[in-house]
Amino acid sequence: MSASYLRVYRGPEEETSVPTLARNNGGKPCITAPLSEVLPLLADAVNSRRTWLSDFEDDEITLSADLYEVLLAYQYYRRPSA
């Protein structure tokens, strides 16, 4: 009698979000990536006071309108005078 092998089915594999390379209006290459991938790295770099962050101070980023509104509200309400 041959041995039977069982496998555990865990459902369909989840699609992972892969950063997308594109070009902005100026023709410069840009990447679209999930905030959940970028934010922890930026937060760690800020907390660690990495000097390379200053190289990107003048770079522009694109945010969704609702995230921008939330950030503005957060900025307003975290002020000491508020």
N, C-alpha and C positions, 0 to 999 in steps of 0.2 A: 504494500500500500504506500503510495507516495505522500510525502508530508505536504500539508497545505499551509500556505503563508497568508497571513492576514495583514492588511494595512489599515491604518486609521485614516478615515476621510475627514479633513478639516474644512471642507467647503472650498469654494472657488478662491483662487489666489487674488489678493487685493492688488489693485493697480497702484504702483508707487508713482508719486508725482516727480517727473524728471524736469530739471531746469530746461527752459527753452531758449535757444539762441535766436536773436532777431536783430534788426537794425532800427535805430530810432530815426526821427525826422532828419537829423543831421548826418545820417549815414554811419554813425558810430555803432559798434556792436553792443548789444545789451542782452541781459538775461532776465527771464521771468521765472521766479522761483517762489515757493510758498514761504510766507512769513515765518511759519513754524520752523523752517530750516535755517533761516538767516538770523532771526532775532536772538536765539541763545548764543550764537557766535559773537554777534555784535555786543551783546550785554557783557559777555565775558571779557571781550577786548576793552570795553569801557572801564569795567571794574578793575582790570589789570593794568589800566593806564598805558596801553600799547601806543607807542609813538607813531606807528604807521597809520593810525586813524587820521592824523592831521593831514596826511597826503590826500585824503578824500573829502576834506571839509567843504570844498566848493562844488563837489559833485551833486547833481540833482537826482532825486529819486521820484518815482511815480507811486502814489498811494491811491487807494480807492477813496471816493468822496466820504463814505461813512466812517472809515478809519480816521481820516483827517479830522472830521468833525469831533469824533471821540477824543482824539489827541488834543484838540483845541480846548475842549471842555475840561479835560484832565489838567491841562496847563493852567487854566483859569482857576480851578478849584484847589489846586495844590499850592497856590501862592499863599505866603504867610498872612497877607492882609485880608484874604477872602474868608 
